[in-house]
Amino acid sequence: MHSLTLPIIALALGPIATITRYLRGELIENLNAEYLLLARTKGLTRPQAIIRHAFRNSCVLLANIIVPMFTGILGGSLVIESIFGIPGMGGSLMRSINSGDHPLTIALLILYSAISLVTILVMDISYGILNPRIRMGGGKS
């Protein structure tokens, strides 16, 4: 278990910094919005207003950033697996490319593509959860 600490840190540190930077910028922008003042005047405490309103609205932007970041992590795992000698799909993909095993290469690339497409689908569905105004088929026009 301890042998996976350094690869996990290497893969996660960049995306964590990116998410933190974007979330901070969006929260600063949303904290000055009028709807947050309205939430406070309706009786919510500052932490409640930030979590219920500002944080949820800030997460909509993060959903757009997480999808390319996730595919970047998948691509980065190819490099991390080869550097740290971890057996995995990335190593199999690199070996199949180098040896000319085209069916395995295509199968693994299709798997990576399917994982990326499922991630995009999950993020699109989560838009309605994060921001109810984005929900499709709202009934009333």
PyMOL commands that set and color helices and strands:
alter all, ss='L'
color gray80, all
select helices_A, chain A and resi 2-31+34-41+46-84+89-99+102-130+132-134
alter helices_A, ss='H'
color red, helices_A
deselect
rebuild
show_as cartoon
